[in-house]
């Protein structure tokens, strides 16, 4: 397969109701559009509630993803949860909601409660990866492993623009390309790695151009355009399933919010920049598109939000009602067959706690 | 009669035969059979899908191996040399050792990381490290180190079949040092059981890997002086046979711990601490450590100064008997 430099303008499907006309993607009906909208609203509401819960002291430090919903929900909609794996970074901590995970699980994770730890094999969803870019080789391995077993699943891995400076990015993508692994690398280029702007991260004109060096296709999409992200991921997934190997997708947008709840953006950037970007929000874009097609009105939009908010609020209450974690879990989850020395540590620690 | 290399190679053949989910992967493990020939013949026998030549990327190898294990494979990863494993430490520390915990104990990570370690091959720098401390210090990881061909096969089987990630360190100085009978067929040496290399009554020499041979040589010298040394091979550092270790020390009341790695916070320090905690009143003399030094492993023309010698072990043993 020949690869060419990425187009300069990222692909866009949804117009702006002014100069840019609405486009359309093939084989995507109104029901799919409504599903995509529901997914994005759930993600949006979860994020907004989570920030509130952090301020209220009900969860710990939280990585905000407001404005990234088009990338997460758009890419995820192209997957089949019964066979495809997802490897999230902390920015995609709640992506499991899109494959049936209870929001309580994700809230428990951010609350530092062991009920937030899930079995990756049950959901085909890697754990929340904290070290930047380190989850990229996992996706390559899972994808390659499925292919080597004759299965037709693929893997999608999310990471940010900062991750492209990491060694794991290079090793994971190169490995995937060499092995022809059915993996899709989704780079969420939001322009910021905490306080470090893209210009201090890379001199590349387009991160998608890096794909050329790996011999795989690279595409740029507008990261605020859920349909463009979905379409690009759908194409990449189809190629992966047919044995065409990996694809690199760069989804461009702007991180309007702080990196996390402990970050103060006023220290490093002009608030006007974020304000302008916030006005061109991915959910507003999709809702505008649906309204123009007569698929959404105020009532339906607020009903979707309320439904999602009820779900998240109930989840927070569920999490707060959880009993305190069992201290034994600290020891019992580390090894399947624990070393004798660790068993002695466990017994001593639990003895001090009066837990046994 | 097999060398240590042949024992591991035979063990890998048997384990791959036994478990179709087992995949051997690493740099040059397939077509060339590995730089030390440890994986020779595996690709011919089991195919390039199960004995995989990977790109030259140690973090990538371990990271993809973790992904492979998540979808049902049981990877046996080769790091070509001890020091070449350092780039993979990020994956080991941040993911391999933690993923079971991160899954609430629901998902096992049954992978094995093999590598040759230690001095003795006259190679340029970073081909002769003893990195066991990094691995033992990492939660979620187990560490096995054979010192004989029979144990090499038995501990390898235990490491591969273990549901937890195991680092399996192969003393390259002993790869072709000697031959011995290696049991045919099923032979599993459980992790966490030390081996008594020889019985003795006056002083206990504690070693693992390539240092077991050094300790045994020291015991020969001491025997000629009428000193009876008890020599134990720890075999696995985690799990550690603490009871066996304490029993072996209590038996003589004197302990000399031999380790090739640098001294400070090396595994010998852990052993000494355990002895202090559990066998202090059995001791007749202060515990002695014979170790590498807190320097880079030297140019190989001087490595004999760094790697513990039988002579240094003998002197340490004598010091314990002077007390």
Interface residues (C-beta under 8 A of the other chain):
Chain A: X85 X114 X115 X117 X118 X119 X120 X121 X122 X126 X127 X129 X130 X131 X134 X136 X137 X138 X139 X140 X141 X142 X143 X144 X145 X146 X148 X149 X151 X153 X155 X167 X168 X170 X171 X172 X174 X175 X178 X179 X329 X332 X333 X334 X335 X336 X337 X339 X340 X341
Chain B: X23 X49 X54 X55 X57 X59 X60 X61 X62 X63 X64 X65 X66 X67 X68 X69 X70 X71 X72 X73 X87 X90 X91 X94 X95 X99 X100 X101 X102 X103 X104 X105 X106 X107 X108 X139 X140 X142 X162 X163 X164 X192 X238 X239 X240 X242 X243
